[in-house]
């Protein structure tokens, strides 16, 4: 666009006879001409130009005196001054290109570079600029533009890393509003944004030569009322010194301010030191960047030679060193060009044929046929110059970009560190780090101490509250329920609650005062939307928000939150009921299958032991009925380890030992489970957690304005039709008690702080499942707000000194549900818990007594003939006989003797046992 804008002026200038009419069409020089013409265009009277002119002249002398470089050919550099004018510089460049110029050193100005780069592309003449630092001069748009210095993109990255190193987030830029200034600021904006900073205000200075002190005062007054105190100055020396002078006049060079100047100031300090005292006084504490050039013997030798040339009246800055190396770069490239068979020849530009015969003499502009080859040789250059390695990377930028960081102190300055694209900020020269692996960790970023404006060594905070008489507008949600967290005092504009007290306590810990006012957000009829509140902060309607604001991912994308002052997360609240143990509670420890398998194994083990012991153990022998009883008795008695039968075989003992161990585990597990069932209160709810809610189709309650609604819909996948908005704790309780069948809800999903407060007075509900999100509450502020950082530090201090807990106890500690009676009731064992066991035992006893009395009555009838009983006297005698029979002792030996007699009688028939003297058998 710049080329199009200036092209009519160029045509006018050409029509005035700028070009002579000696035709060069078809001129071809020999392979090694006696003279090679190279142009150079820059401002001779500028800070950069005065040094560059001498450096270029000395470089040409050194090249021509070197017999190994360009043998038989003399390098001639024709210089044109641009007088700091874009138009004059453009015309001067065109004048150079009408001659047999194979390359142009320059231009110095980025504005001129943008214009004549179009001409260089058309005529294939390489431009090698040692001072045009505009980062938008890209190789894609201008392939014949070669930057032999550092791009401002690196300088702005260095500034961004300095800002990040000191912990600042907001930066103000004062810049010259031309291509050089605007594009440099754009690069700084990108670099700071990549580190979560921002340029809060851009103050452009008109590039016109008529800018005066009044204009600068108007600009800096606007800067003075801004919040940020970190100011970057990107300008030319004359304007830059005027800015510092006005800033000192306005009191902007005092304590609390930070000034960072780009390398325009270091060029002046290196070439014109010492500066006038008034200039030095106006920029005390300023940080300055300077292009880093490694120390070397060759550089020291040239500096000594330089001082002899001008008697020390003019210092050598980095741009002068780059100008010197640029001449050597061109000479080496031309030498390689000739060695590869290149020929200096020019041909007419077919695009200019339409203007033949006009008075503009555009036919004098010729295309350099060897331009592509020479450009290739320039980009392939690789040598060590005064500035260090001269080599281009794939982006056509010089390798190893680095800057010195300077602090202006007193009548001079000192280097406080370095920045390089390889290792970041360091206190050692970058070239010493290139042999090590790159380390960009924050612990490795270091700078020496700085004397800041105001002669203080304490790092400035970097921001203040704007001095514009305005208070911060802090939004506070007008809650309907859970007013313990935040609520508006009726009839006033003040607020109270847990969140308000935390904010006030944190503000009181800040080392500065905050002018703020609370502004109610919401209609007071229902809880406001917190997501809408966050959006209004990012839109600039509010300067912050205080309240129970949950920190969630979507909100952190638009605002900054402080350190959480409350831990939070979503939980499920549901009604519950107590489970009674019941009469058959003793059966609950085992499932039906467990009971069946256990009983089967009791019987199985008894059979196995009987089989193993039957042949060798008399206790397991006998009639089938007796053996069956033995099997059952033996297996069941092992449950209580009360078996009396001994095992004789080794196999039987092994089986019995294993089985007793199994019985021990089963018995212990049963005892523990039964104890838990009988002594621990059992609560039951059909809702087990968020997953069971997801699988059901019952309605779910949530708090109005909470992020829970979006979370349940978007993250859990619950249809919106199932969600019911609730506003107050009372409405929670009503809907939960009603249940889904009566128009209520099955459960409520809400954040843990609300739920804890709700359950402190509602004993019929419980949290079911686990907390399924993790978050917290914080105060919200606009992105990159320094206040959010300071308040976070204050909140941590409140947590450490116990004040945060005391505020919590003041507002949120409520009387809990009275559970003493419930606990006592739960610890006692009631009769109904064992009624089943007692009933079983009673029935067993009854049946046993019934069988016993039946046996007694049967023996009673056998003991006396029916007739004799009938002839007895009164019934008392019959009862006495019955009681005597019941009381009579049965001698087990008699039963055994009787059994033996029966067995003998079956074997011996007719044997008489005889009688003793007393007549007894």
KOLDO-671320 format. One record per residue (C-alpha): x, y, z. Coordinates in steps of 0.25 Angstrom, whole numbers, plus 5000, padded with zeros to 4 digits. Layout:
N
<<X,Y,Z>>
...
//
This chain:
921
<<5000,5000,5000>>
<<5012,5009,5003>>
<<5017,5007,4989>>
<<5004,5010,4982>>
<<5002,5022,4991>>
<<5016,5028,4987>>
<<5016,5023,4972>>
<<5010,5036,4966>>
<<5021,5044,4973>>
<<5031,5035,4968>>
<<5026,5037,4954>>
<<5026,5052,4955>>
<<5040,5051,4960>>
<<5045,5043,4949>>
<<5038,5052,4939>>
<<5047,5064,4945>>
<<5059,5057,4939>>
<<5064,5049,4951>>
<<5069,5038,4941>>
<<5079,5041,4930>>
<<5076,5036,4917>>
<<5089,5027,4915>>
<<5083,5014,4911>>
<<5088,5002,4918>>
<<5080,4992,4911>>
<<5089,4980,4908>>
<<5101,4984,4916>>
<<5109,4972,4920>>
<<5121,4973,4928>>
<<5132,4962,4928>>
<<5132,4951,4938>>
<<5142,4959,4947>>
<<5140,4974,4945>>
<<5149,4984,4950>>
<<5139,4991,4958>>
<<5126,4986,4965>>
<<5116,4996,4969>>
<<5108,4995,4982>>
<<5098,5005,4987>>
<<5096,5010,5001>>
<<5084,5018,5006>>
<<5082,5024,5020>>
<<5081,5037,5028>>
<<5095,5042,5029>>
<<5091,5052,5041>>
<<5083,5042,5049>>
<<5089,5035,5062>>
<<5090,5022,5054>>
<<5095,5028,5041>>
<<5106,5036,5046>>
<<5113,5023,5052>>
<<5108,5015,5040>>
<<5115,5024,5030>>
<<5129,5023,5036>>
<<5127,5008,5038>>
<<5123,5005,5024>>
<<5135,5014,5019>>
<<5145,5006,5028>>
<<5139,4993,5023>>
<<5141,4996,5009>>
<<5155,5000,5011>>
<<5157,4986,5018>>
<<5151,4978,5007>>
<<5159,4985,4996>>
<<5172,4983,5004>>
<<5169,4968,5005>>
<<5176,4961,4993>>
<<5168,4948,4995>>
<<5155,4955,4994>>
<<5150,4960,4980>>
<<5164,4959,4974>>
<<5165,4969,4962>>
<<5152,4975,4966>>
<<5149,4988,4974>>
<<5137,4989,4982>>
<<5131,5003,4981>>
<<5120,5007,4991>>
<<5111,5019,4986>>
<<5104,5026,4997>>
<<5091,5033,4997>>
<<5085,5041,5009>>
<<5070,5040,5012>>
<<5070,5051,5021>>
<<5060,5044,5030>>
<<5050,5045,5019>>
<<5042,5033,5013>>
<<5040,5040,5000>>
<<5055,5045,4999>>
<<5060,5032,5003>>
<<5051,5025,4992>>
<<5056,5035,4981>>
<<5070,5032,4986>>
<<5069,5017,4985>>
<<5063,5019,4970>>
<<5075,5027,4967>>
<<5084,5016,4971>>
<<5077,5006,4963>>
<<5078,5013,4950>>
<<5093,5010,4951>>
<<5100,4997,4950>>
<<5097,4994,4965>>
<<5097,4980,4968>>
<<5092,4982,4983>>
<<5088,4993,4992>>
<<5092,4994,5007>>
<<5080,4999,5014>>
<<5070,5006,5015>>
<<5071,5010,5030>>
<<5057,5014,5031>>
<<5046,5003,5031>>
<<5036,5012,5024>>
<<5046,5014,5012>>
<<5049,4999,5013>>
<<5034,4996,5011>>
<<5034,5005,4998>>
<<5046,5001,4991>>
<<5045,4986,4994>>
<<5035,4986,4983>>
<<5045,4992,4973>>
<<5056,4982,4978>>
<<5047,4971,4975>>
<<5044,4975,4961>>
<<5058,4979,4958>>
<<5064,4967,4965>>
<<5074,4975,4973>>
<<5076,4970,4987>>
<<5074,4980,4999>>
<<5083,4978,5011>>
<<5077,4986,5023>>
<<5086,4987,5035>>
<<5075,4996,5042>>
<<5061,4993,5037>>
<<5055,4985,5049>>
<<5041,4985,5045>>
<<5036,4970,5047>>
<<5026,4971,5036>>
<<5037,4972,5025>>
<<5036,4957,5022>>
<<5043,4949,5012>>
<<5030,4944,5006>>
<<5026,4957,5002>>
<<5039,4963,4999>>
<<5049,4952,4995>>
<<5060,4962,4991>>
<<5060,4969,5005>>
<<5070,4963,5014>>
<<5071,4968,5029>>
<<5085,4968,5034>>
<<5081,4972,5048>>
<<5071,4967,5058>>
<<5056,4968,5055>>
<<5048,4975,5065>>
<<5040,4962,5068>>
<<5052,4957,5076>>
<<5053,4971,5083>>
<<5038,4971,5087>>
<<5039,4956,5091>>
<<5051,4960,5101>>
<<5042,4972,5106>>
<<5030,4962,5108>>
<<5039,4952,5116>>
<<5044,4963,5124>>
<<5030,4968,5128>>
<<5026,4953,5131>>
<<5039,4951,5139>>
<<5035,4963,5148>>
<<5021,4958,5149>>
<<5014,4970,5142>>
<<5002,4967,5133>>
<<4997,4981,5128>>
<<5006,4989,5119>>
<<5005,5003,5113>>
<<5012,5006,5100>>
<<5016,5020,5095>>
<<5021,5019,5081>>
<<5023,5026,5068>>
<<5011,5024,5059>>
<<5018,5019,5046>>
<<5021,5006,5040>>
<<5033,5004,5050>>
<<5025,5008,5062>>
<<5012,5001,5059>>
<<5018,4988,5054>>
<<5027,4987,5066>>
<<5016,4989,5076>>
<<5008,4979,5069>>
<<5019,4969,5071>>
<<5020,4973,5086>>
<<5005,4971,5087>>
<<5006,4957,5082>>
<<5018,4954,5091>>
<<5011,4959,5103>>
<<4998,4952,5100>>
<<5005,4939,5099>>
<<5009,4941,5113>>
<<4995,4944,5118>>
<<4998,4959,5118>>
<<4992,4970,5111>>
<<4995,4984,5105>>
<<4984,4992,5113>>
<<4987,5005,5105>>
<<4994,5009,5093>>
<<4998,5024,5092>>
<<5002,5027,5077>>
<<5011,5039,5074>>
<<5009,5046,5061>>
<<5021,5044,5052>>
<<5020,5058,5046>>
<<5033,5066,5049>>
<<5023,5077,5055>>
<<5021,5069,5068>>
<<5023,5078,5080>>
<<5024,5077,5095>>
<<5009,5081,5096>>
<<5005,5069,5088>>
<<5014,5060,5097>>
<<5008,5066,5109>>
<<4994,5063,5104>>
<<4998,5048,5101>>
<<5005,5046,5115>>
<<4993,5052,5123>>
<<4984,5041,5117>>
<<4995,5031,5121>>
<<4996,5036,5135>>
<<4981,5033,5139>>
<<4983,5019,5134>>
<<4984,5007,5143>>
<<4997,5001,5138>>
<<5010,5007,5142>>
<<5019,4999,5133>>
<<5022,5008,5120>>
<<5029,5003,5108>>
<<5035,5014,5099>>
<<5037,5011,5084>>
<<5041,5023,5077>>
<<5053,5031,5070>>
<<5063,5038,5079>>
<<5058,5052,5077>>
<<5043,5049,5081>>
<<5048,5039,5091>>
<<5056,5049,5099>>
<<5044,5059,5098>>
<<5035,5048,5104>>
<<5045,5046,5116>>
<<5046,5061,5118>>
<<5031,5062,5119>>
<<5029,5050,5127>>
<<5039,5056,5138>>
<<5031,5069,5137>>
<<5018,5061,5140>>
<<5024,5053,5151>>
<<5023,5040,5144>>
<<5038,5037,5146>>
<<5036,5035,5161>>
<<5034,5023,5170>>
<<5024,5013,5165>>
<<5027,5015,5150>>
<<5034,5005,5141>>
<<5040,5010,5127>>
<<5045,5001,5117>>
<<5052,5007,5105>>
<<5055,4999,5092>>
<<5069,5000,5086>>
<<5068,5014,5080>>
<<5072,5019,5094>>
<<5084,5009,5095>>
<<5089,5014,5081>>
<<5089,5028,5087>>
<<5096,5024,5100>>
<<5107,5016,5092>>
<<5110,5027,5082>>
<<5108,5040,5089>>
<<5111,5037,5104>>
<<5112,5045,5113>>
<<5099,5051,5109>>
<<5095,5065,5115>>
<<5091,5065,5129>>
<<5077,5069,5127>>
<<5075,5057,5118>>
<<5081,5047,5128>>
<<5073,5053,5139>>
<<5060,5051,5132>>
<<5062,5036,5130>>
<<5068,5031,5143>>
<<5064,5016,5146>>
<<5060,5013,5131>>
<<5062,4999,5126>>
<<5068,4999,5112>>
<<5070,4988,5102>>
<<5083,4987,5093>>
<<5086,4977,5082>>
<<5096,4968,5088>>
<<5109,4966,5080>>
<<5119,4956,5086>>
<<5132,4961,5092>>
<<5144,4956,5083>>
<<5159,4961,5080>>
<<5154,4965,5066>>
<<5144,4974,5072>>
<<5153,4980,5082>>
<<5163,4983,5072>>
<<5153,4990,5063>>
<<5148,4998,5075>>
<<5162,5003,5078>>
<<5163,5007,5063>>
<<5150,5014,5064>>
<<5154,5022,5075>>
<<5166,5027,5067>>
<<5158,5030,5055>>
<<5149,5040,5063>>
<<5157,5044,5075>>
<<5146,5038,5084>>
<<5136,5048,5080>>
<<5126,5038,5074>>
<<5124,5024,5080>>
<<5121,5011,5073>>
<<5108,5005,5075>>
<<5102,4991,5070>>
<<5096,4997,5057>>
<<5110,5002,5053>>
<<5116,4988,5055>>
<<5104,4982,5047>>
<<5107,4992,5036>>
<<5122,4988,5036>>
<<5118,4973,5035>>
<<5108,4976,5024>>
<<5119,4981,5015>>
<<5127,4969,5017>>
<<5115,4960,5015>>
<<5112,4967,5001>>
<<5127,4966,4997>>
<<5127,4951,5001>>
<<5114,4948,4994>>
<<5119,4955,4981>>
<<5132,4948,4982>>
<<5125,4934,4982>>
<<5116,4939,4971>>
<<5128,4941,4962>>
<<5134,4928,4966>>
<<5121,4921,4962>>
<<5122,4928,4948>>
<<5112,4939,4951>>
<<5113,4951,4941>>
<<5108,4965,4944>>
<<5098,4968,4933>>
<<5085,4976,4932>>
<<5073,4975,4923>>
<<5060,4983,4921>>
<<5048,4980,4929>>
<<5037,4976,4920>>
<<5026,4981,4929>>
<<5031,4995,4926>>
<<5030,4995,4911>>
<<5016,5001,4911>>
<<5023,5014,4916>>
<<5033,5015,4905>>
<<5034,5028,4898>>
<<5029,5036,4910>>
<<5037,5047,4917>>
<<5038,5038,4930>>
<<5050,5030,4925>>
<<5046,5018,4932>>
<<5053,5010,4922>>
<<5066,5013,4931>>
<<5061,5003,4941>>
<<5068,4990,4938>>
<<5067,4976,4943>>
<<5079,4970,4949>>
<<5080,4957,4942>>
<<5090,4951,4953>>
<<5080,4956,4964>>
<<5075,4942,4968>>
<<5089,4936,4969>>
<<5095,4947,4977>>
<<5083,4946,4986>>
<<5085,4931,4988>>
<<5100,4934,4991>>
<<5096,4945,5001>>
<<5087,4935,5009>>
<<5097,4924,5008>>
<<5108,4933,5015>>
<<5114,4927,5028>>
<<5126,4935,5034>>
<<5129,4941,5047>>
<<5129,4957,5048>>
<<5129,4968,5058>>
<<5115,4964,5062>>
<<5118,4949,5064>>
<<5113,4938,5054>>
<<5107,4944,5041>>
<<5098,4933,5037>>
<<5084,4932,5033>>
<<5074,4922,5038>>
<<5062,4916,5030>>
<<5054,4929,5033>>
<<5065,4937,5027>>
<<5068,4943,5040>>
<<5082,4944,5047>>
<<5085,4933,5056>>
<<5086,4934,5071>>
<<5078,4947,5074>>
<<5081,4953,5087>>
<<5080,4966,5094>>
<<5087,4973,5106>>
<<5078,4979,5117>>
<<5083,4992,5122>>
<<5079,5000,5134>>
<<5081,5015,5134>>
<<5088,5020,5147>>
<<5094,5034,5150>>
<<5102,5039,5138>>
<<5103,5025,5132>>
<<5098,5011,5131>>
<<5101,4997,5135>>
<<5097,4983,5129>>
<<5087,4975,5138>>
<<5086,4963,5129>>
<<5084,4958,5115>>
<<5073,4952,5107>>
<<5074,4941,5096>>
<<5064,4934,5088>>
<<5072,4921,5092>>
<<5072,4922,5108>>
<<5063,4934,5111>>
<<5068,4943,5122>>
<<5081,4941,5129>>
<<5092,4948,5136>>
<<5103,4942,5127>>
<<5106,4945,5113>>
<<5098,4937,5103>>
<<5109,4931,5096>>
<<5114,4924,5108>>
<<5100,4916,5108>>
<<5100,4912,5094>>
<<5108,4900,5097>>
<<5098,4895,5108>>
<<5084,4889,5106>>
<<5074,4900,5106>>
<<5067,4903,5119>>
<<5055,4912,5119>>
<<5050,4908,5133>>
<<5046,4920,5142>>
<<5056,4916,5152>>
<<5067,4918,5142>>
<<5062,4932,5138>>
<<5071,4942,5145>>
<<5074,4957,5145>>
<<5083,4966,5154>>
<<5077,4976,5163>>
<<5071,4989,5157>>
<<5070,5003,5162>>
<<5056,5007,5158>>
<<5051,5021,5156>>
<<5050,5028,5169>>
<<5064,5023,5173>>
<<5058,5010,5179>>
<<5062,4996,5178>>
<<5049,4990,5182>>
<<5041,4985,5170>>
<<5029,4993,5166>>
<<5016,4987,5167>>
<<5014,4991,5153>>
<<4999,4997,5154>>
<<4991,5006,5163>>
<<4976,5009,5163>>
<<4973,5019,5152>>
<<4974,5033,5157>>
<<4961,5037,5151>>
<<4952,5038,5163>>
<<4944,5026,5159>>
<<4941,5014,5169>>
<<4942,5000,5165>>
<<4928,4994,5162>>
<<4927,4981,5169>>
<<4915,4973,5166>>
<<4908,4965,5177>>
<<4897,4955,5174>>
<<4884,4957,5181>>
<<4881,4943,5187>>
<<4867,4938,5191>>
<<4872,4926,5198>>
<<4884,4923,5206>>
<<4885,4937,5210>>
<<4896,4933,5220>>
<<4906,4934,5209>>
<<4902,4947,5203>>
<<4890,4956,5205>>
<<4886,4971,5204>>
<<4882,4978,5216>>
<<4868,4983,5215>>
<<4866,4997,5211>>
<<4881,5000,5209>>
<<4892,4998,5198>>
<<4901,4990,5208>>
<<4902,4975,5208>>
<<4906,4965,5218>>
<<4909,4950,5219>>
<<4920,4940,5219>>
<<4926,4944,5205>>
<<4925,4959,5208>>
<<4933,4957,5221>>
<<4944,4949,5214>>
<<4945,4960,5203>>
<<4946,4971,5213>>
<<4956,4963,5221>>
<<4965,4961,5209>>
<<4964,4975,5204>>
<<4969,4980,5218>>
<<4981,4972,5216>>
<<4985,4979,5203>>
<<4996,4989,5204>>
<<4988,4999,5197>>
<<4974,5004,5198>>
<<4963,5000,5188>>
<<4952,5010,5185>>
<<4940,5001,5182>>
<<4925,5001,5183>>
<<4916,4989,5183>>
<<4905,4988,5173>>
<<4893,4978,5174>>
<<4891,4968,5163>>
<<4878,4961,5161>>
<<4863,4965,5163>>
<<4862,4959,5178>>
<<4851,4950,5174>>
<<4860,4938,5170>>
<<4875,4935,5169>>
<<4882,4942,5158>>
<<4889,4935,5147>>
<<4904,4934,5151>>
<<4908,4931,5137>>
<<4902,4944,5132>>
<<4909,4952,5143>>
<<4922,4946,5139>>
<<4919,4951,5124>>
<<4916,4965,5129>>
<<4930,4965,5136>>
<<4937,4961,5123>>
<<4928,4972,5115>>
<<4933,4983,5125>>
<<4920,4986,5131>>
<<4926,4982,5145>>
<<4940,4983,5150>>
<<4938,4970,5158>>
<<4928,4961,5166>>
<<4928,4957,5180>>
<<4919,4945,5185>>
<<4917,4930,5184>>
<<4923,4929,5170>>
<<4927,4915,5166>>
<<4940,4914,5158>>
<<4937,4906,5146>>
<<4945,4904,5133>>
<<4936,4912,5124>>
<<4936,4924,5133>>
<<4952,4924,5134>>
<<4952,4926,5119>>
<<4946,4940,5120>>
<<4950,4945,5134>>
<<4961,4943,5145>>
<<4957,4937,5159>>
<<4964,4939,5172>>
<<4969,4927,5180>>
<<4957,4919,5184>>
<<4953,4922,5198>>
<<4943,4911,5199>>
<<4944,4897,5194>>
<<4932,4892,5187>>
<<4926,4881,5178>>
<<4913,4875,5173>>
<<4906,4865,5182>>
<<4893,4858,5182>>
<<4883,4860,5193>>
<<4872,4850,5195>>
<<4862,4846,5206>>
<<4865,4833,5214>>
<<4858,4823,5223>>
<<4863,4815,5234>>
<<4864,4800,5233>>
<<4858,4792,5245>>
<<4865,4779,5248>>
<<4853,4771,5249>>
<<4850,4757,5256>>
<<4858,4750,5246>>
<<4870,4759,5246>>
<<4879,4747,5250>>
<<4877,4741,5236>>
<<4882,4754,5229>>
<<4897,4752,5230>>
<<4896,4741,5220>>
<<4889,4741,5207>>
<<4880,4729,5204>>
<<4890,4722,5195>>
<<4901,4724,5206>>
<<4891,4717,5216>>
<<4889,4706,5206>>
<<4903,4703,5203>>
<<4907,4704,5217>>
<<4897,4694,5221>>
<<4901,4685,5210>>
<<4915,4685,5214>>
<<4912,4682,5228>>
<<4905,4669,5223>>
<<4916,4666,5213>>
<<4927,4667,5223>>
<<4920,4658,5233>>
<<4918,4647,5222>>
<<4932,4648,5218>>
<<4937,4647,5232>>
<<4928,4635,5234>>
<<4933,4628,5222>>
<<4947,4630,5226>>
<<4945,4626,5241>>
<<4934,4615,5239>>
<<4944,4603,5238>>
<<4953,4606,5249>>
<<4946,4615,5259>>
<<4935,4608,5268>>
<<4928,4622,5270>>
<<4924,4622,5256>>
<<4919,4608,5256>>
<<4906,4602,5260>>
<<4892,4600,5254>>
<<4888,4609,5242>>
<<4879,4618,5250>>
<<4890,4621,5261>>
<<4901,4623,5250>>
<<4891,4633,5243>>
<<4889,4641,5256>>
<<4904,4640,5258>>
<<4907,4647,5245>>
<<4897,4658,5247>>
<<4901,4660,5261>>
<<4916,4660,5258>>
<<4915,4670,5246>>
<<4906,4680,5253>>
<<4914,4680,5266>>
<<4926,4684,5259>>
<<4919,4698,5257>>
<<4921,4700,5272>>
<<4934,4691,5273>>
<<4926,4682,5282>>
<<4928,4669,5275>>
<<4931,4658,5285>>
<<4934,4647,5275>>
<<4949,4645,5273>>
<<4955,4642,5259>>
<<4965,4631,5258>>
<<4969,4631,5243>>
<<4979,4641,5238>>
<<4970,4645,5226>>
<<4959,4648,5235>>
<<4967,4657,5244>>
<<4972,4665,5232>>
<<4958,4667,5227>>
<<4953,4671,5241>>
<<4965,4681,5243>>
<<4962,4688,5229>>
<<4947,4688,5232>>
<<4949,4693,5246>>
<<4957,4705,5240>>
<<4946,4708,5230>>
<<4936,4707,5241>>
<<4944,4717,5249>>
<<4944,4727,5238>>
<<4929,4725,5235>>
<<4926,4727,5250>>
<<4934,4739,5251>>
<<4929,4746,5239>>
<<4915,4743,5243>>
<<4917,4749,5257>>
<<4923,4761,5251>>
<<4912,4763,5241>>
<<4901,4761,5251>>
<<4907,4770,5261>>
<<4908,4781,5250>>
<<4893,4779,5246>>
<<4888,4779,5261>>
<<4897,4791,5266>>
<<4899,4800,5254>>
<<4887,4809,5249>>
<<4884,4805,5235>>
<<4879,4816,5226>>
<<4873,4813,5212>>
<<4870,4822,5200>>
<<4867,4817,5186>>
<<4876,4827,5180>>
<<4891,4823,5181>>
<<4897,4834,5174>>
<<4898,4842,5161>>
<<4899,4830,5153>>
<<4885,4824,5158>>
<<4879,4838,5155>>
<<4884,4837,5141>>
<<4878,4823,5139>>
<<4865,4827,5145>>
<<4854,4836,5139>>
<<4850,4843,5151>>
<<4851,4858,5153>>
<<4863,4865,5159>>
<<4864,4878,5166>>
<<4875,4888,5165>>
<<4877,4902,5170>>
<<4873,4914,5162>>
<<4885,4921,5156>>
<<4895,4910,5159>>
<<4904,4904,5148>>
<<4898,4890,5152>>
<<4887,4891,5142>>
<<4897,4892,5130>>
<<4906,4882,5136>>
<<4895,4872,5138>>
<<4890,4874,5123>>
<<4904,4875,5116>>
<<4913,4866,5124>>
<<4904,4856,5131>>
<<4894,4855,5119>>
<<4881,4857,5127>>
<<4869,4863,5119>>
<<4865,4877,5122>>
<<4851,4873,5124>>
<<4855,4865,5136>>
<<4861,4877,5143>>
<<4853,4885,5153>>
<<4858,4899,5158>>
<<4857,4901,5173>>
<<4860,4914,5180>>
<<4860,4913,5195>>
<<4864,4902,5205>>
<<4849,4901,5209>>
<<4846,4898,5195>>
<<4857,4887,5195>>
<<4850,4880,5207>>
<<4836,4881,5202>>
<<4839,4875,5188>>
<<4848,4864,5194>>
<<4837,4860,5204>>
<<4827,4860,5193>>
<<4834,4851,5184>>
<<4833,4849,5169>>
<<4819,4843,5171>>
<<4813,4856,5177>>
<<4819,4866,5168>>
<<4833,4867,5176>>
<<4847,4862,5172>>
<<4854,4849,5175>>
<<4867,4856,5179>>
<<4874,4870,5178>>
<<4887,4873,5172>>
<<4895,4885,5178>>
<<4908,4889,5183>>
<<4914,4884,5196>>
<<4914,4897,5204>>
<<4899,4899,5201>>
<<4896,4885,5204>>
<<4904,4885,5217>>
<<4896,4897,5222>>
<<4883,4891,5217>>
<<4885,4878,5225>>
<<4889,4885,5238>>
<<4874,4887,5240>>
<<4868,4876,5231>>
<<4870,4863,5238>>
<<4861,4855,5228>>
<<4871,4856,5217>>
<<4885,4851,5214>>
<<4896,4852,5204>>
<<4896,4840,5195>>
<<4908,4835,5187>>
<<4921,4843,5185>>
<<4924,4857,5182>>
<<4925,4856,5167>>
<<4932,4870,5163>>
<<4943,4877,5170>>
<<4943,4892,5169>>
<<4943,4905,5178>>
<<4937,4919,5180>>
<<4945,4931,5177>>
<<4944,4946,5174>>
<<4943,4949,5159>>
<<4951,4960,5152>>
<<4954,4964,5137>>
<<4965,4956,5130>>
<<4979,4959,5135>>
<<4975,4967,5146>>
<<4986,4970,5156>>
<<4976,4971,5167>>
<<4972,4957,5166>>
<<4986,4953,5168>>
<<4988,4961,5181>>
<<4974,4957,5186>>
<<4979,4942,5185>>
<<4991,4945,5193>>
<<4982,4952,5204>>
<<4972,4940,5204>>
<<4984,4930,5206>>
<<4988,4939,5218>>
<<4974,4938,5223>>
<<4975,4923,5222>>
<<4988,4922,5229>>
<<4985,4931,5241>>
<<4971,4925,5244>>
<<4963,4937,5240>>
<<4956,4930,5229>>
<<4952,4918,5238>>
<<4946,4928,5248>>
<<4938,4935,5238>>
<<4933,4922,5234>>
<<4929,4918,5248>>
<<4922,4932,5250>>
<<4913,4930,5238>>
<<4911,4915,5234>>
<<4913,4907,5248>>
<<4898,4903,5251>>
<<4892,4894,5261>>
<<4892,4880,5255>>
<<4881,4870,5256>>
<<4879,4864,5270>>
<<4884,4850,5268>>
<<4887,4846,5283>>
<<4874,4838,5285>>
<<4875,4832,5271>>
<<4890,4827,5274>>
<<4885,4821,5288>>
<<4874,4814,5282>>
<<4883,4809,5271>>
<<4893,4804,5281>>
<<4882,4796,5289>>
<<4878,4782,5285>>
<<4863,4780,5285>>
<<4855,4767,5288>>
<<4849,4768,5274>>
<<4863,4766,5268>>
<<4864,4752,5275>>
<<4850,4748,5275>>
<<4852,4739,5263>>
<<4863,4732,5271>>
<<4855,4731,5283>>
<<4843,4726,5276>>
<<4851,4715,5269>>
<<4857,4711,5282>>
<<4844,4711,5289>>
<<4837,4702,5278>>
<<4849,4693,5279>>
<<4847,4692,5294>>
<<4832,4690,5293>>
<<4833,4679,5283>>
<<4844,4672,5291>>
<<4835,4672,5304>>
<<4823,4667,5296>>
<<4831,4655,5291>>
<<4836,4653,5305>>
<<4823,4653,5311>>
<<4818,4644,5301>>
<<4829,4634,5304>>
<<4826,4636,5319>>
<<4811,4633,5317>>
<<4814,4621,5308>>
<<4823,4615,5319>>
<<4812,4619,5330>>
<<4802,4611,5323>>
<<4812,4599,5321>>
<<4816,4599,5336>>
<<4802,4595,5341>>
<<4790,4587,5335>>
<<4778,4595,5331>>
<<4769,4588,5341>>
<<4778,4590,5353>>
<<4778,4605,5350>>
<<4764,4606,5349>>
<<4762,4599,5363>>
<<4772,4609,5369>>
<<4767,4619,5379>>
<<4766,4633,5377>>
<<4773,4641,5366>>
<<4784,4646,5375>>
<<4790,4632,5376>>
<<4790,4631,5360>>
<<4797,4645,5360>>
<<4807,4640,5370>>
<<4810,4628,5362>>
<<4812,4637,5349>>
<<4821,4646,5357>>
<<4829,4635,5363>>
<<4831,4629,5349>>
<<4836,4643,5344>>
<<4845,4644,5355>>
<<4851,4630,5355>>
<<4866,4630,5350>>
<<4869,4621,5338>>
<<4882,4613,5340>>
<<4889,4613,5326>>
<<4896,4600,5330>>
<<4882,4593,5331>>
<<4879,4597,5317>>
<<4892,4592,5313>>
<<4890,4579,5321>>
<<4876,4577,5315>>
<<4882,4579,5301>>
<<4893,4569,5304>>
<<4882,4559,5309>>
<<4874,4560,5297>>
<<4886,4557,5288>>
<<4891,4545,5297>>
<<4877,4539,5297>>
<<4876,4540,5282>>
<<4889,4532,5282>>
<<4887,4522,5294>>
<<4874,4515,5295>>
<<4869,4509,5308>>
<<4880,4513,5317>>
<<4877,4515,5332>>
<<4885,4527,5339>>
<<4881,4522,5353>>
<<4878,4530,5365>>
<<4886,4536,5376>>
<<4884,4533,5391>>
<<4874,4544,5392>>
<<4865,4539,5381>>
<<4869,4550,5371>>
<<4873,4546,5357>>
//
